[in-house]
Amino acid sequence: MSYDVARALDTKSQTAFAVTIICGLFIGETLQVTRLEPQPATAVILSLLGIVGVVSVGVGIHFYRRARRARID
């Protein structure tokens, strides 16, 4: 693979990890806002944010490994 392919995969990996960080911040903000008066939808929102965060970690790891293999080849 070429250098450009490895660079594109690195960009995808970094974007996925950024989504993970953003989801983590949104989870923290949601917990802070609803700590005194929890809303019924809070559990749904936290679950969705958690799922997106975990999936984006997996995607980030996948693209990171592919980029590393592309640099070696």
N, C-alpha and C positions, 0 to 999 in steps of 0.2 A: 504494500500500500504506500501511498505517497504521503508526503509531509502535510499536504492540504487536508487529506482525509483524517489524519491524526489530529490536526488542529480543529477540524469541525467536530470531531468526537469529543475533544476536550471542552469545547464550547457547550455542547449538549450536556456534558457531565456537570459543568459548573452551573448551568442553568437549573438543572435538576436539584443540585444541592442548595441553590438559592431559594427555590420553591420550598424546600424542607425548612430552611431557616425562617422564611416568611410564615409558614404554617405554625411553626413553634411560637413565633411572636403573637400571631393571632390567637392561639390557644391560651397563652399567658394573659393577653388582653381580655379575652372572654371570661376567663376565670376571675380576673380582677374586677371586672364590671359587674359580674353576677354573684359575687361572694356574699353580699348581704341579702339580696332578693333573687334567688335562682328562678329562672323562667323554665317552663316545660320544654321549650325548644333548645335549651342549652345543651342537653345531652346529645341531641341530634347534630347540632353544630360542632360540638367537640369531637364527636365520632367521625364526622366527615373530614374535618381538618386533620385528625389523627390518621385516618386512612390515606388521605392525599399525601401527608408527610412521610408515612412509611413507604408508600409506593414510590415516591420521588427519591427516597434514599436508595431503593433497589435499582431504579432506573439510572441514577447517578453512578452507582457502583458498576453497573453493566457497561455504561458508556466509558467510564474511566478505564476499565480493564480492556475494552476493545481499543481504546486510544493507545494504551501502553503496548498492546500487541502490534498495533500498526506502526509504532515507532521502532519496534525491534525488527520487524520484517523489512 
